Structures are given as structure tokens and as C-alpha cells.
Amino acid sequence: MLYVPDACALLNLHHGGVLERALVLPECSFALGKAVYGEAKTLTEELDRLLGLGMVTLLDDAQIPAAEFLRIKEEYDLGDGETECLAAAIHLECRLVFDDAAARKVGIELLGQERITGTIGLLRMCVAAGSLIAVDAYAAYRLMRAVGAFLPEMPIEEMFP
């Protein structure tokens, strides 16, 4: 399954030290739009490295009609990165990784809950796949919150029941 993250999710995963672990989840691939790549400018060097390793790819602009991007942008007034992700999801069979609350709400409205996840969802997937143990995933989540991530407060027992 293809996952398309927003810049918030990329930054959160990076700050938690688990970006690479998320990108190698079994049966998952990740792609970035050019707007998201630009919004995550503090990660440019890291994203270039991950692109070079083939751990993430860039979306093909030709697969996302500009008219669709403009329609979503005008109708929902989201950032370019989130708008790009939504336009991609409408035209590609992919899931979105949104930590931005407004974008998440629009994504659920347009695509349904099953095609939207966030950083916490990816952490749960990492634990389920065995690439992280729950205690380490929770430590990454706490680190993300400590550096300013707007993720909901929850105890480890709720995050990893």
C-alpha cells in the first residue's frame, strides 16, 4: 500500500527518531509530493538521503491534475502540502498520513477514515510489525510531543492496548 505523508508527519517521525523505521514497514511504500518536500525544508538533507536510498519516492506531478489541486485548495483552504496529498489520494490508490487536524478532517470527509492515519497510527503499525517495541514507540511519541508535536496526550496503555 502506498502512503503519502504530510510535512507534519515527516517532521514528527524524524524528531522522534523513527522516520526510517516507519518507511520500511512491510507491504508499505511512501511517496512525497513536491510541495510536502518543500514544506519539510529542515529535513531536505535527510529526505534527499532517503530518496537516494529508494526508501521514499516523489509523486509524479502528471498523475495529479492541477485543476484538482486548485479545486481542493479553494474549497478547503489547506496548505499546499496537505492539498497536494489530498489531490494525489483522489487520483491514486493510496492512504494519507496526516497530523494536521484540519487536513485530517477534510481527508476523512473526502476519502473515508480507513484511508487516513497519522504518526500514532504509523507507530502502532511499527509495533504490530515488530520493528519497534511498544516502550520504544511510546518514547518516540513522548519525544515528538516534547519538541512541539501537536499529538493528543495518551497513556501507553491506550496507544498500545
C-alpha positions as CSV (number, residue, x, y, z in Angstrom):
1,M,0.0,0.0,0.0
2,L,1.2,3.5,-0.9
3,Y,1.3,6.1,1.9
4,V,1.6,9.8,1.3
5,P,2.6,11.8,4.4
6,D,2.2,15.5,5.1
7,A,5.1,17.6,6.3
8,C,3.9,17.5,9.9
9,A,4.0,13.7,10.0
10,L,7.5,13.6,8.4
11,L,8.8,16.1,11.0
12,N,7.2,14.3,13.9
13,L,8.6,10.9,12.8
14,H,12.1,12.5,12.3
15,H,12.0,14.3,15.7
16,G,11.0,11.0,17.3
17,G,13.9,9.2,15.7
18,V,11.7,6.7,13.9
19,L,11.3,8.0,10.4
20,E,13.4,5.3,8.8
21,R,11.6,2.6,10.8
22,A,8.3,3.8,9.5
23,L,9.5,3.9,5.9
24,V,10.4,0.3,5.9
25,L,7.1,-1.1,7.2
26,P,6.3,-4.4,5.4
27,E,4.0,-4.1,2.4
28,C,4.1,-0.3,2.6
29,S,5.8,2.3,0.4
30,F,6.0,6.0,0.9
31,A,5.9,8.9,-1.6
32,L,6.2,12.6,-1.2
33,G,4.8,15.4,-3.2
34,K,7.0,18.3,-4.2
35,A,5.0,20.7,-2.0
36,V,5.4,18.5,1.1
37,Y,9.1,18.1,0.3
38,G,9.4,21.9,0.2
39,E,7.4,22.4,3.4
40,A,9.7,19.9,5.2
41,K,12.7,22.1,4.4
42,T,14.6,21.4,7.6
43,L,14.7,17.8,6.5
44,T,15.9,18.4,3.0
45,E,19.2,16.7,3.5
46,E,17.6,13.7,5.2
47,L,14.9,13.4,2.6
48,D,17.4,13.5,-0.2
49,R,19.3,10.7,1.5
50,L,16.1,8.6,1.9
51,L,15.2,9.4,-1.7
52,G,18.6,8.3,-2.9
53,L,18.3,5.0,-0.9
54,G,14.8,4.4,-2.5
55,M,13.2,4.4,0.9
56,V,10.8,7.1,-0.3
57,T,9.9,8.3,-3.8
58,L,8.5,11.5,-5.2
59,L,5.0,11.6,-6.6
60,D,4.6,12.1,-10.3
61,D,3.1,15.5,-10.9
62,A,1.5,14.2,-14.1
63,Q,-0.7,11.9,-12.0
64,I,-2.2,14.8,-10.1
65,P,-4.3,17.2,-12.2
66,A,-3.6,20.8,-11.4
67,A,-7.3,21.6,-11.6
68,E,-7.9,19.1,-8.8
69,F,-5.2,20.7,-6.6
70,L,-6.7,24.2,-7.2
71,R,-10.3,23.0,-6.5
72,I,-9.3,21.4,-3.2
73,K,-7.2,24.4,-2.3
74,E,-10.0,26.8,-3.0
75,E,-12.7,24.7,-1.3
76,Y,-10.8,23.8,1.9
77,D,-8.1,26.4,2.3
78,L,-5.4,24.0,3.4
79,G,-1.7,24.3,3.0
80,D,-0.1,23.3,-0.3
81,G,1.3,20.1,1.1
82,E,-1.9,18.8,2.5
83,T,-3.8,19.9,-0.6
84,E,-1.3,18.1,-2.8
85,C,-1.7,14.9,-0.6
86,L,-5.5,15.0,-1.0
87,A,-5.3,15.5,-4.7
88,A,-2.9,12.6,-5.0
89,A,-5.2,10.4,-2.9
90,I,-8.2,11.2,-5.1
91,H,-6.3,10.0,-8.2
92,L,-4.0,7.3,-6.8
93,E,-4.9,4.3,-4.7
94,C,-3.1,5.5,-1.5
95,R,-3.5,6.3,2.1
96,L,-2.6,9.6,3.7
97,V,-0.6,10.2,6.8
98,F,-1.9,13.5,8.3
99,D,-1.0,15.0,11.6
100,D,-2.6,18.3,10.7
101,A,-6.1,18.3,12.3
102,A,-7.8,20.4,9.6
103,A,-6.3,18.3,6.8
104,R,-7.2,15.1,8.6
105,K,-10.9,16.2,8.9
106,V,-11.1,17.0,5.2
107,G,-9.3,13.7,4.3
108,I,-11.8,11.7,6.3
109,E,-14.7,13.6,4.6
110,L,-13.3,13.1,1.1
111,L,-11.8,9.6,1.4
112,G,-13.1,7.9,4.5
113,Q,-11.5,7.1,7.8
114,E,-9.8,3.9,6.5
115,R,-7.6,5.9,4.2
116,I,-6.3,8.3,6.8
117,T,-3.8,7.7,9.5
118,G,-1.2,9.7,11.4
119,T,2.0,9.4,13.2
120,I,0.4,7.5,16.1
121,G,-1.1,5.1,13.5
122,L,2.3,4.5,12.0
123,L,3.8,3.9,15.4
124,R,1.1,1.3,16.0
125,M,1.9,-0.3,12.7
126,C,5.7,-0.4,13.6
127,V,4.8,-2.2,16.9
128,A,2.5,-4.6,15.1
129,A,5.2,-5.4,12.5
130,G,7.8,-5.9,15.2
131,S,10.1,-3.1,14.0
132,L,9.6,-1.3,17.4
133,I,8.6,-2.5,20.8
134,A,5.8,-0.5,22.4
135,V,8.0,1.1,25.0
136,D,10.4,2.5,22.3
137,A,7.5,3.6,20.2
138,Y,6.0,5.4,23.1
139,A,9.3,7.0,24.0
140,A,9.5,8.3,20.4
141,Y,5.9,9.7,20.8
142,R,6.9,11.4,24.0
143,L,9.9,12.9,22.3
144,M,7.7,14.2,19.4
145,R,5.4,15.9,21.9
146,A,8.4,17.3,23.9
147,V,9.7,19.1,20.8
148,G,6.3,20.6,19.9
149,A,4.2,18.0,18.0
150,F,0.5,18.6,18.3
151,L,-0.4,15.0,19.1
152,P,-3.1,14.0,21.5
153,E,-2.0,13.1,25.1
154,M,-2.5,9.5,25.8
155,P,-1.0,6.9,28.1
156,I,0.9,3.9,26.7
157,E,-1.9,1.5,27.6
158,E,-4.2,3.4,25.3
159,M,-1.8,3.8,22.5
160,F,-0.7,0.2,22.5
161,P,-3.6,-1.8,24.1
